[in-house]
Amino acid sequence: MMTRRQFLARSTLFGGAAWLAANMPGRLFAAAAQGKSLGIQLYMVLKAYQDDPMGALRTLKSIGYTEIEAIVTSTAKTLRDQLNETGLACPSLHFDSLGIEPGIEAAHTLGTQYIVSSMLPSFMGKMKGSTGEPGYTLDGAKRTAEFANQVGEKAKQAGLQYAYHNHHREFTDVGHGQTFYDVLLKETDPALVKFELDCGWVHVGGKNPADYFKANPGRIPLMHAKDFLPSPGLNQYPGAELGRGTVDYKPIMAAADASGLRHCFVEQEGPFSRVGQLDAARIDYDYLRPLR
């Protein structure tokens, strides 16, 4: 299974409600009744999806997921038809492997609201005419914020909302008591640039995800729920099923929902050496669902 970095570089029915009321704990039923959905990043189950697209999507639906966050590996129309058949919604799309304009076109095909960059500094470095990837410095943060505003304007003109997804390096100290991520928050237009907080990578970066939700109400409508095992060495970040790693999501989910979170996507990094991708997706769902 290739890593996410490698992949990006290479390229309410009444009867059902009655059943829930009879079979689910009170808090869990309350969450469902309020319509709080739980989604999954398609990348997490990429191999299972590529091996058996419809089988994988049906399994995700049977687990309880109602949304996926898309990456497009064939065509957006193919994925749209698959999702329609399985009854899964697609509110968000990562565009890095496509490009901005093709990503916007794919978003329209899929009917998504959000178009998200997974690794914007890296994406900027690969653009034609680029002078290189912005470093994780104060100047690099300012350059990235400026470009994010430009992407956000293009998304707005297309009737979409752009969001910035982080990894751990965004929490590098760039001086004056602020991180790269702090600069992005300050220097991007709140109307043009929202954020998808990858809470696992925030944790790896040495920060508390709940603090960012509390300090930025309305700016973070999307999140990734991700966990990691303790690092065995420098720059080694083995993924873990939620609840089996180093991140406690109970305070994070409380802060996220209070700040206006709209979509939560499970995403797990490999290797999937303990359980397979779809089994991990089930473990992750069972851990996170009672917290929403």
ZIRA-V126146 format. One line per field, one symbol per residue. ss: DSSP state (~ for helix, > for strand, _ for the rest). psi: psi as a letter, one per 30 degrees, with the letter a starting at -180 (. if undefined). burial: + if it has 9 or more other C-alpha atoms within 8 Angstrom, else -. Layout:
BEGIN
ss: ???
psi: ???
burial: ???
END
This chain:
BEGIN
ss: ___~~~~~~____~~~~~~~~~~__~~~~~~~~_____>>>~~~~~~~~~~_~~~~~~~~~~~___>>>>_____~~~~~~~~~~~__>>>>>>_____~~~~~~~~~~~___>>>>__~~~~~~~___________~~~~~~~~~~~~~~~~~~~~___>>>>>___~~~_>>>__>>~~~~~~~~_____>>>>>>~~~~~~____~~~~~~~______>>>>_>>__________>>________~~~~~~~~~~~___>>>>__________~~~~~~~~~~~~~~~_
psi: jlleeeeeeg.ileeeeeeeeffkleeeeeeeefgjlkakkeeeheeeeeeieeeeeeeeeeefkfllkkkjfcleeeeeeeeeefgklifkkkfefeleeeeeeeeeefglekkkkeieeeeeffkkgkglkklileeeeeeeeeeeeeeeeeeefgglkkkkklafffgkkglhglleeeeeeegkjffejlkjjjeeeeeeggljeeeeeefhkffifllkjklklkkflkhkikllkkfgbgkjfefeeeeeeffgkekkkkkklalifelleeeeeeeeeeeeeff.
burial: ------++--------+--++------++-++----+++++++++--++---++-++++++---++++++++---++-++-+++-+-+++++++++++-+-+++-++-++-+++++++++++++++---+--++-+++-+++++++-++-+++-++---+++++++++-+++++---++++-++--++---++++++++++++-+---++--++-++--++++++++++-+-----+++++++-+++-+--++++++++++-++++++++------++-++++++-++++++
END
